[in-house]
Every structure is written in structure tokens, then in C-alpha cells.
Amino acid sequence: MSYHIYLSKKIQREMKMNLQIQTRSLSTNFPLPPFPPKPKFLQAKPKPSFKLCSSLSTVSVPPTKTGHKPFPAEVSRTIMELSSIGTLSTLAQDGWPLGVGVRFAVDAEGTPVLCLPQPSPDNRSSLHVQLDQCGLRTPQCTIQGSLTKPADATILRRFDSVWKKRFGESADVDNLYTVDVQRVLQMEDLNEDGVWVTSSDYKNANPDPLRNSAEEIVNEINTNNREDVHRFCNVYIDLDFQVSEAKMIWVDRLGFDLRIYSPQNGVFDVRIPFPREVTDEKGAKSSFNGMSQLAWEVEKNFHAPDFVKVKQLKKIVYSGG
């Protein structure tokens, strides 16, 4: 079921009057120029009966902050929740660092649970995990901590249930280990500087509530709502150059990131916050649809742009490879 959002009665009357005036002023030999296409709207799941028009009042105010984004601890927790494979690095017996691919699960506090048949004699370790975001960005985190083997049978059973929930099979409890998180290095993308996160901040943070639906939302928008994304660049971002292409990178509870391309100026990432925090897929799609409608109205001069545009852009420099 596709969504349809209608303009307010006032705007409809204005459109009707404008059309009547234009019709009277033009001869039948000159057809009226078509309006720009209206924005397409996303379908919220799993409740197809949800009416978007009833939620427009909650997204009538466009974004006003430019730095509204999750904290590094939240991003790290989200990466760990969405991933199940990483690189575990330890010191081998000859003193050389050795990294091997491992599977892992995480408990409610983000503690990594691993199944290791032959752990290193040196329990100091780091677990590096990265997340591909629709082929446009690769945020990552590296957890430093000590490999620990739980001795309590109750704790072992709990970690085994964590493993089974992630992989659908029980682990050999004799090979179960955890990483006692000491600190976390979080990086937004490859070849970028990272931010250190304390153990307490990491454990107390919550993974993003949109994590399980974010990729699907982004792919849907990039496939079916390209005109809306491009319109966002013109309406919500303060730009002094033309954008040739724009794609959504990722979406979270506070907003979404776009990658914009300019032949003359290069490639940039820009953050556009939601009018308010969302808590689920339906809320994210509702906010996007409301912002799309508002951007369309602003573009057609049906709504004055009485908001502060996003000014902060991040230049993307490719180092090759």
C-alpha cells in the first residue's frame, strides 16, 4: 500500500487559484508547465494501516542542529551487535602479534563471547570489528581487553545461551572465552583517526534501535527516493555548489548521513538530523516522509524556509586502493 500525503486545504486553495489564473492567462495552444514531481513516500512496516498524514504534525519542524549524532560508545555497541566476525589479535609465544579471524557474540553489556580451541598464553588481546554501510562507509571499533575463561558454571551457561542465540547452535563450553573490555577505539571510516571510549561508557551505552532495519531503509531510499535525497541537499544543506549525485549512507535514531558528489568540488559527507529522536523503523520512515513533504513545499514556495540549514560538511579524500 503506497502512501499519499495531501497538502493542507490552504495550500490546495492557493494551488487551485494559481491554476485558474494561469489557465485564464494562457491560450489553449500553450499547455501549463508541469509541477515538479511530488516526493515519494516510504512504507512503514509492519503496520501497513499506518497513515502518514496523521503524523505530519510531529515532523513539521525541520532539523536545526548540525552535530546531532550518536556518541562513539553507541556506535561501537551498534557495530558489535550487527557483526559476528572480527579479527582477534594476541601475542604469540615468539612475541610476535598474531591476528586471526574469529566468530563472536555479545551479551547485554556488549561483552564479546568467543569460542577458542587454542587461546594465546598471553591473555592481552584486541578484537577488531568493522561494519560495511551500504558500500559507502566502513565504521569500525577495536576492543582492547583481557581474554578470560569464566569459571562459574552458571556464567558459562549464560554465555552459551548468548552464543546459541547468535549462531543457532551451542558452543563447546570448554572453549568459551570472553574479552574483559578495558577500552575501545572507534573510527568512523577507514584511514581516519579514532576516538577512545572508556569501558564504562561502552558497557552503559545502548546499540541503536534502528540497527536491524537501517540497511533496508537506506537501500529503499537510495532506490526509490533519489529525487527526495537530492532535494534534501538543496533545501536542508547550505551549499555554494551544485550537487550531481547524492546517496544516503546510514540512518540511526537521531538522523541520517548523506554522501554528496560535485564534479568541481569533490565528495562530502553531511549529517542531517531528524526533527526529533525516533525509536523504531516506523518513526524513521515517518520522519523522512515528513521532511520530504516539507522540502517539496519549500522548493515550490508553498512553505517559507524558516529553519537553519546544515552547514558542516566533511570532505572525503580517497587515498587509493
C-alpha positions in Angstrom: 0.0 0.0 0.0 1.6 3.2 -1.1 1.3 6.4 1.0 -0.3 9.6 -0.2 0.2 12.9 1.7 -2.1 15.7 0.7 -1.3 19.4 1.1 -3.2 21.4 3.5 -6.5 23.0 2.5 -4.9 26.4 2.4 -2.2 25.2 0.0 -4.8 23.4 -2.1 -6.8 26.6 -2.4 -3.7 28.5 -3.4 -2.8 25.9 -6.0 -6.4 26.0 -7.4 -6.4 29.8 -7.6 -3.0 29.8 -9.2 -4.0 27.2 -11.8 -7.2 29.2 -12.6 -5.2 32.4 -13.0 -2.7 30.7 -15.3 -5.4 29.0 -17.3 -7.2 32.3 -17.9 -4.0 34.0 -18.9 -2.8 31.3 -21.4 -4.4 30.3 -24.6 -5.2 26.7 -25.3 -2.2 26.5 -27.6 0.2 26.7 -24.6 -0.3 24.0 -22.0 0.5 24.6 -18.4 4.0 23.7 -17.3 4.0 20.6 -15.1 4.8 20.8 -11.4 8.0 19.2 -10.1 7.3 15.6 -9.1 6.0 15.2 -5.6 8.1 13.3 -3.2 7.7 9.5 -3.0 7.0 8.1 0.4 8.3 5.2 2.3 6.1 2.4 3.6 6.4 1.8 7.3 6.4 -1.9 8.4 4.9 -4.0 9.9 1.7 -1.9 10.2 0.5 -1.1 6.7 -2.6 0.6 8.0 -0.5 3.5 9.5 -1.5 6.8 7.9 1.4 9.1 7.4 -0.8 12.2 7.2 -1.7 11.8 10.9 2.0 12.1 11.8 2.9 15.2 9.8 2.2 17.5 12.7 5.0 15.7 14.6 7.6 16.5 11.9 6.6 20.0 11.0 9.9 21.4 12.2 13.0 20.7 10.1 16.4 19.9 11.5 18.0 22.7 13.4 21.2 21.1 14.8 24.2 20.1 12.7 26.0 17.8 15.1 23.2 15.6 16.2 24.7 12.1 16.0 25.2 9.1 18.3 28.2 9.0 20.7 31.2 6.8 19.8 30.2 4.4 22.5 26.8 3.9 20.9 28.3 3.4 17.5 30.7 0.8 18.9 27.8 -1.1 20.5 25.9 -1.0 17.3 28.8 -2.3 15.3 29.3 -5.2 17.7 25.6 -6.0 17.6 25.4 -6.1 13.8 28.6 -8.1 13.4 29.6 -11.6 14.2 33.1 -11.9 12.6 36.2 -10.0 13.7 40.0 -10.2 13.9 41.4 -11.3 17.3 45.0 -10.2 17.8 47.2 -11.6 20.6 50.9 -12.1 21.3 52.2 -15.5 20.2 54.8 -17.5 22.1 57.5 -16.0 20.0 56.4 -12.5 21.0 55.0 -11.5 17.6 51.4 -10.2 17.4 49.1 -12.6 15.6 45.7 -11.8 14.2 43.1 -14.5 13.3 39.5 -14.3 12.2 37.0 -15.4 14.8 33.3 -15.5 15.3 31.9 -13.8 18.3 28.6 -12.9 20.1 27.9 -10.2 22.6 25.9 -10.1 25.8 23.6 -7.4 27.1 26.6 -5.2 28.1 28.5 -5.7 24.8 31.0 -8.2 26.2 32.4 -10.3 23.4 32.0 -14.1 23.7 34.4 -16.2 21.7 34.9 -19.9 21.1 38.7 -20.6 21.0 40.2 -24.1 20.9 43.8 -22.8 21.4 43.9 -19.4 23.2 47.1 -17.5 23.4 49.2 -17.9 26.6 49.2 -14.1 26.8 45.7 -13.0 27.6 46.2 -9.5 26.4 44.2 -9.1 23.2 42.4 -6.8 20.8 39.2 -7.6 18.8 38.8 -5.6 15.6 35.4 -5.4 14.1 34.1 -3.4 11.1 30.7 -2.8 9.6 30.0 -2.1 5.9 27.4 0.6 5.5 25.9 0.1 2.0 29.3 0.1 0.4 29.9 3.8 1.2 31.5 3.7 4.6 33.1 1.3 7.0 32.9 2.3 10.6 34.9 0.1 13.0 35.9 -0.5 16.5 38.8 -2.2 18.2 38.2 -3.6 21.7 41.2 -3.9 23.9 41.0 -6.3 26.9 42.0 -9.5 28.5 40.9 -12.9 27.4 39.1 -14.5 30.3 37.7 -18.0 30.8 34.6 -18.0 33.0 35.0 -20.5 35.9 31.4 -20.4 37.2 29.1 -22.9 35.6 26.1 -20.6 35.7 28.0 -17.9 33.9 29.2 -20.4 31.3 25.6 -21.5 30.6 24.6 -17.8 30.2 27.4 -17.2 27.7 26.5 -20.4 25.9 22.9 -19.1 25.5 24.3 -15.9 24.1 26.3 -17.9 21.6 23.3 -20.0 20.7 21.1 -17.0 20.2 23.6 -15.5 17.7 24.6 -18.6 15.8 21.7 -21.1 16.3 23.9 -23.7 17.9 25.5 -24.4 21.2 29.2 -23.8 21.8 31.7 -26.1 23.5 31.7 -24.6 26.9 35.3 -25.7 27.5 36.3 -23.4 24.7 34.2 -20.3 25.7 36.1 -17.2 26.5 35.2 -13.5 26.9 37.1 -10.3 26.3 37.1 -8.2 29.5 36.7 -4.8 27.8 39.3 -2.3 29.0 38.8 0.4 26.3 37.5 0.7 22.8 38.9 2.6 19.8 36.0 3.8 17.5 36.7 5.0 13.9 34.1 6.5 11.6 35.7 5.0 8.5 38.9 3.5 7.1 42.0 5.7 7.2 40.5 8.0 9.8 41.6 9.0 13.3 39.7 7.2 16.1 38.2 8.1 19.4 38.9 6.2 22.6 35.9 5.0 24.6 36.1 4.0 28.2 35.0 0.6 29.4 32.1 2.1 31.4 30.9 4.3 28.6 30.9 1.3 26.3 29.0 -1.0 28.7 26.5 1.6 29.6 25.7 2.6 26.0 22.8 1.2 24.1 23.0 0.0 20.5 21.0 2.0 18.0 17.3 1.0 17.9 17.2 1.1 14.1 20.2 -1.1 13.7 18.3 -4.1 12.3 16.3 -2.1 9.8 18.8 0.6 8.9 20.3 -1.1 5.8 16.9 -1.9 4.4 15.7 1.7 4.9 18.8 3.1 3.2 18.6 0.8 0.3 14.9 1.5 -0.2 15.6 5.3 -0.1 18.5 5.1 -2.5 16.5 3.1 -4.9 13.1 4.7 -4.8 13.6 8.2 -3.4 16.6 9.6 -5.2 14.8 12.9 -6.1 13.9 13.4 -2.4 17.5 12.9 -1.3 18.7 15.3 -4.0 16.0 17.8 -2.8 17.3 17.5 0.7 20.7 18.8 -0.5 19.0 21.9 -2.0 16.7 22.6 1.0 18.3 21.4 4.2 22.0 22.0 3.4 23.7 25.3 3.0 25.7 24.7 -0.2 27.5 27.0 -2.6 27.9 24.4 -5.3 25.8 22.1 -7.5 25.3 18.5 -6.4 25.5 16.0 -9.2 24.6 12.9 -7.1 23.5 12.2 -3.5 23.2 8.9 -1.6 22.1 8.0 1.9 24.9 6.3 3.8 23.2 5.3 7.0 20.3 6.1 9.3 20.0 6.0 13.1 17.7 7.2 15.8 19.0 10.8 15.5 19.2 11.3 11.8 21.0 10.2 8.6 24.2 10.7 6.7 24.4 11.6 3.0 27.3 11.4 0.6 27.1 14.1 -2.0 29.2 14.4 -5.2 30.2 17.6 -7.0 32.3 17.4 -10.2 34.0 20.7 -9.3 34.3 20.4 -5.5 34.7 16.7 -4.8 32.9 14.4 -2.4 31.5 15.2 1.0 29.6 13.6 3.8 26.9 15.6 5.6 24.8 14.8 8.6 21.0 15.8 8.5 19.3 15.3 11.9 15.7 14.2 12.3 13.4 16.9 13.8 13.3 14.7 16.9 14.6 11.3 18.0 13.0 8.2 16.6 12.8 4.8 18.3 11.8 2.4 15.5 11.6 1.9 11.8 8.1 3.4 11.5 9.2 6.5 13.3 12.2 6.9 11.0 10.2 6.5 7.8 7.5 8.9 9.1 10.2 11.5 9.8 11.8 11.0 6.4 8.4 11.3 4.7 7.5 14.4 6.6 10.9 16.0 5.8 10.4 15.1 2.1 7.0 16.7 2.1 8.3 19.9 3.7 11.3 20.0 1.4 8.9 19.7 -1.6 6.7 22.6 -0.3 9.8 24.8 0.3 11.1 24.1 -3.1 7.7 25.1 -4.6 7.5 28.2 -2.4 4.4 26.8 -0.5 6.4 26.9 2.7 8.9 29.5 3.8 12.3 28.0 4.7 12.2 29.3 8.3 14.9 26.9 9.6 18.7 26.9 9.9 20.4 24.9 7.2 23.1 22.4 7.9 26.5 24.0 7.3 29.0 21.3 8.4 30.4 19.2 5.6 33.1 16.5 5.8 35.4 16.4 2.9 36.1 12.8 1.7 39.7 12.3 0.5 40.4 8.9 -1.2 43.8 7.6 -0.6 43.7 5.0 -3.3 43.1 1.3 -3.2 
